[in-house]
Amino acid sequence: MRKWGPLVAVCLGTFMLLLDVTIVIVALPDMAGSLGASLSELQWVIDIYALALAALLLGAGAAADVTGRRRMYAAGTAVFALASLACGLASSPALLIAMRGLQGVGGAAMFATTLSLLGSAYQGKDRSVALGVWGAVSGAAAAIGPVLGGVLTQALDWRWIFFVNLPVSALAIVMTLRSVPESKAQGGRRVDLAGTVAFALFAGALTFAVVRADAEGWASAPTLATLAVAALALAVFVVVERRAAHPLLDLRLLRRPSFAVVMLAALAFNAAAFGVLPYTSIWLQTLLGLSPVRGGLVVLPLAVASFLVAAVGGRLLHGVSPRLVIGGGLVLIGGGTLAQGVLDANSGWGVLVPGFVVTGIGVGLVSPALAGAALASVPPRNAGMAGGAVNTFRQLGYALGVAVFGTVLTARMTDSLHGATADAQEAAHVLAGGGAAALRGRVPDEALYAAFASGLDGAALVAGAAGVLAGVAVLVFLRPAAATRPGPDPVRAPVHTG
């Protein structure tokens, strides 16, 4: 236990923070009813957490190199726990969204240090085992979130999906302080604050524009202005990173085809695999009338398949090229998501199961392999930067996926509801936000079922296509030889300090 104590401590925190990416999915209808939340507010409950993770991961990793990775991990876990308590006590959508953002801040401090803590604690074969277990935990956490969320929501209350983090956080902090060695980067590395702020503004503005585009219109002044802010922030980020002595992300790494395609894979992975699930959960509960537990159990085949494949695949696929594992896995994720887009007004939940199984197999292949492929695509001295970047792109992909697929969903719903109600767009937003009960009597039931099915089919089509295209790109462009080329600006090896 002493040997594997650091792995257990890191995996506890990783499981918890990634679980909170998807655990809210099944609880969304109950949140909407309890807090009176709109569709856009429900989207932000999901997206603000993933955005905070994506925006702050690289900056938190750099700060951890300076202040100490164990210290940063423990402090982040404490912030995550306090924010979880505040989420569970929230009395309004705005407060819940704000505290979810704070959760993301703590989660970023934790997530940014996981790979470096494992890298400093283990060497050789033990490091491979530790990374494999960490990858399996990462994939299982995101997949099992809806199931656990359904159980807690139905048995207790939606607030318990946040309260459950408190004892796990306490255990993770104790184990971290007892068993994880402290490590820092050598030399006088500084935190790239300007780059962190510019990237956070870019990610937030882009997601906000997509979330609001359906209601405001893509050509509306607010949408165009927000997109302009995102573009300006991205330009500033590029300029800052090219001039920084210690950049968050050395942009020269993106000239490496293998590194660039791994980042594309990370962006598409979480989006294609999980980006449609929040809306599927709302359909299952508000249209089909399933309880939170049954709604979560519908997604169980995805969770089981991903866990089993991740747990067994490491041994069976040892020596197989990451190009085949990641590329093939993404194609499976895309195909499984496409297979979920076959709904009509008379469909039941059972039609989703085959697609969930195929998607889960893909998740189990891709999740453990992504981190290793990112590290292998750059020189060893850039390993810390690559590990942070792949996690950043995963969370950014999920946040953008939820936003984009929500826009596709409501646009298709609006088209389907034309002629069935006087204000099809307003009805589509109410329906997508879990307000089917409020529309019954005003809109024929058959029209509601047909509209939601059409919306989910459209979202699944876009998500599935993204997964397949990303998989093909990996199969074509990922080359392991890139890992042996010399690279720029080193990320220094960790030094044990305690």
NORNORZI-V281759 format. One record per backbone hydrogen bond with DSSP energy under -0.5 kcal/mol. NH is the residue of the N-H (numbers start at 1). CO is the residue of the C=O. If there is no record, write none. Layout:
nh->NH co->CO
nh->NH co->CO
This chain:
nh->5 co->1
nh->8 co->4
nh->9 co->5
nh->10 co->6
nh->11 co->7
nh->12 co->8
nh->13 co->9
nh->14 co->10
nh->15 co->11
nh->16 co->12
nh->17 co->13
nh->18 co->14
nh->19 co->15
nh->20 co->16
nh->21 co->18
nh->22 co->18
nh->22 co->19
nh->23 co->19
nh->25 co->22
nh->28 co->24
nh->28 co->25
nh->31 co->27
nh->32 co->28
nh->33 co->29
nh->34 co->30
nh->35 co->31
nh->36 co->32
nh->37 co->32
nh->42 co->38
nh->43 co->39
nh->44 co->40
nh->45 co->41
nh->46 co->42
nh->47 co->43
nh->48 co->44
nh->50 co->46
nh->51 co->47
nh->52 co->48
nh->53 co->49
nh->54 co->50
nh->55 co->51
nh->56 co->52
nh->57 co->53
nh->60 co->56
nh->61 co->57
nh->62 co->58
nh->63 co->59
nh->64 co->60
nh->65 co->61
nh->66 co->62
nh->67 co->63
nh->68 co->64
nh->69 co->183
nh->72 co->68
nh->73 co->69
nh->74 co->70
nh->75 co->71
nh->76 co->72
nh->77 co->73
nh->78 co->74
nh->79 co->75
nh->80 co->76
nh->81 co->77
nh->82 co->78
nh->83 co->79
nh->84 co->80
nh->85 co->81
nh->86 co->82
nh->87 co->83
nh->88 co->84
nh->89 co->85
nh->90 co->86
nh->90 co->87
nh->96 co->92
nh->97 co->93
nh->98 co->94
nh->99 co->95
nh->100 co->96
nh->101 co->97
nh->102 co->98
nh->103 co->99
nh->104 co->100
nh->105 co->101
nh->106 co->102
nh->107 co->103
nh->108 co->104
nh->109 co->105
nh->110 co->106
nh->111 co->107
nh->112 co->108
nh->113 co->110
nh->114 co->110
nh->114 co->111
nh->115 co->111
nh->117 co->113
nh->118 co->114
nh->119 co->115
nh->120 co->116
nh->121 co->117
nh->122 co->118
nh->126 co->123
nh->127 co->123
nh->128 co->124
nh->129 co->125
nh->130 co->126
nh->131 co->127
nh->132 co->128
nh->133 co->129
nh->134 co->130
nh->135 co->131
nh->136 co->132
nh->137 co->133
nh->138 co->134
nh->139 co->135
nh->140 co->136
nh->141 co->137
nh->142 co->138
nh->143 co->139
nh->144 co->140
nh->145 co->141
nh->148 co->144
nh->149 co->145
nh->150 co->146
nh->151 co->147
nh->152 co->148
nh->153 co->149
nh->154 co->150
nh->155 co->151
nh->156 co->152
nh->157 co->152
nh->160 co->157
nh->161 co->158
nh->162 co->159
nh->163 co->159
nh->164 co->160
nh->165 co->162
nh->166 co->163
nh->168 co->164
nh->169 co->165
nh->170 co->166
nh->171 co->167
nh->172 co->168
nh->173 co->169
nh->174 co->170
nh->175 co->171
nh->176 co->172
nh->177 co->173
nh->178 co->174
nh->179 co->175
nh->180 co->176
nh->181 co->179
nh->184 co->495
nh->185 co->65
nh->186 co->493
nh->189 co->187
nh->193 co->191
nh->196 co->192
nh->197 co->193
nh->198 co->194
nh->199 co->195
nh->200 co->196
nh->201 co->197
nh->202 co->198
nh->203 co->199
nh->204 co->200
nh->205 co->201
nh->206 co->202
nh->207 co->203
nh->208 co->204
nh->209 co->205
nh->210 co->206
nh->211 co->207
nh->212 co->208
nh->213 co->209
nh->214 co->210
nh->216 co->212
nh->217 co->213
nh->220 co->217
nh->224 co->220
nh->225 co->221
nh->226 co->222
nh->227 co->223
nh->228 co->224
nh->229 co->225
nh->230 co->226
nh->231 co->227
nh->232 co->228
nh->233 co->229
nh->234 co->230
nh->235 co->231
nh->236 co->232
nh->237 co->233
nh->238 co->234
nh->239 co->235
nh->240 co->236
nh->241 co->237
nh->242 co->238
nh->243 co->239
nh->243 co->240
nh->244 co->240
nh->247 co->244
nh->251 co->249
nh->253 co->250
nh->254 co->251
nh->255 co->252
nh->256 co->253
nh->257 co->255
nh->260 co->256
nh->261 co->257
nh->262 co->258
nh->263 co->259
nh->264 co->260
nh->265 co->261
nh->266 co->262
nh->267 co->263
nh->268 co->264
nh->269 co->265
nh->270 co->266
nh->271 co->267
nh->272 co->268
nh->273 co->269
nh->274 co->270
nh->275 co->270
nh->275 co->271
nh->277 co->274
nh->278 co->274
nh->279 co->276
nh->280 co->276
nh->281 co->277
nh->282 co->278
nh->283 co->279
nh->284 co->280
nh->285 co->281
nh->286 co->282
nh->287 co->282
nh->287 co->283
nh->288 co->283
nh->290 co->284
nh->295 co->291
nh->296 co->292
nh->297 co->293
nh->298 co->294
nh->299 co->295
nh->299 co->296
nh->300 co->297
nh->302 co->299
nh->303 co->299
nh->304 co->300
nh->305 co->301
nh->306 co->302
nh->307 co->303
nh->308 co->304
nh->309 co->305
nh->310 co->306
nh->311 co->307
nh->312 co->308
nh->313 co->309
nh->314 co->310
nh->315 co->312
nh->316 co->312
nh->317 co->313
nh->318 co->315
nh->320 co->317
nh->324 co->321
nh->325 co->321
nh->326 co->322
nh->327 co->322
nh->327 co->323
nh->328 co->324
nh->329 co->325
nh->330 co->326
nh->331 co->327
nh->332 co->328
nh->333 co->329
nh->334 co->330
nh->335 co->331
nh->336 co->332
nh->337 co->333
nh->338 co->334
nh->339 co->335
nh->340 co->336
nh->340 co->337
nh->341 co->338
nh->342 co->340
nh->347 co->344
nh->351 co->348
nh->352 co->349
nh->353 co->350
nh->356 co->352
nh->357 co->353
nh->358 co->354
nh->359 co->355
nh->360 co->356
nh->361 co->357
nh->362 co->358
nh->363 co->359
nh->364 co->360
nh->365 co->361
nh->366 co->362
nh->367 co->363
nh->369 co->365
nh->370 co->366
nh->371 co->367
nh->372 co->368
nh->373 co->369
nh->374 co->370
nh->375 co->371
nh->376 co->372
nh->377 co->373
nh->378 co->375
nh->382 co->379
nh->383 co->380
nh->386 co->382
nh->387 co->383
nh->388 co->384
nh->389 co->385
nh->390 co->386
nh->391 co->387
nh->392 co->388
nh->393 co->389
nh->394 co->390
nh->395 co->391
nh->396 co->392
nh->397 co->393
nh->398 co->394
nh->399 co->395
nh->400 co->396
nh->401 co->397
nh->402 co->398
nh->403 co->399
nh->404 co->400
nh->405 co->401
nh->406 co->402
nh->407 co->403
nh->408 co->404
nh->409 co->405
nh->410 co->406
nh->411 co->407
nh->412 co->408
nh->413 co->409
nh->414 co->410
nh->415 co->411
nh->416 co->412
nh->417 co->413
nh->418 co->414
nh->418 co->415
nh->419 co->421
nh->420 co->417
nh->421 co->417
nh->424 co->422
nh->427 co->423
nh->428 co->424
nh->429 co->425
nh->430 co->426
nh->431 co->427
nh->432 co->428
nh->433 co->429
nh->434 co->431
nh->435 co->430
nh->438 co->435
nh->439 co->435
nh->439 co->436
nh->440 co->436
nh->441 co->443
nh->442 co->439
nh->443 co->439
nh->448 co->444
nh->449 co->445
nh->450 co->446
nh->451 co->447
nh->452 co->448
nh->453 co->449
nh->454 co->450
nh->455 co->451
nh->456 co->452
nh->457 co->453
nh->458 co->454
nh->459 co->455
nh->460 co->456
nh->461 co->457
nh->462 co->458
nh->463 co->459
nh->464 co->460
nh->465 co->461
nh->466 co->462
nh->467 co->463
nh->468 co->464
nh->469 co->465
nh->470 co->466
nh->471 co->467
nh->472 co->468
nh->473 co->469
nh->474 co->470
nh->475 co->471
nh->476 co->472
nh->477 co->473
nh->478 co->474
nh->482 co->479
nh->483 co->480
nh->484 co->481
nh->485 co->482
nh->491 co->381
nh->492 co->490
nh->495 co->184
nh->497 co->182
nh->498 co->182
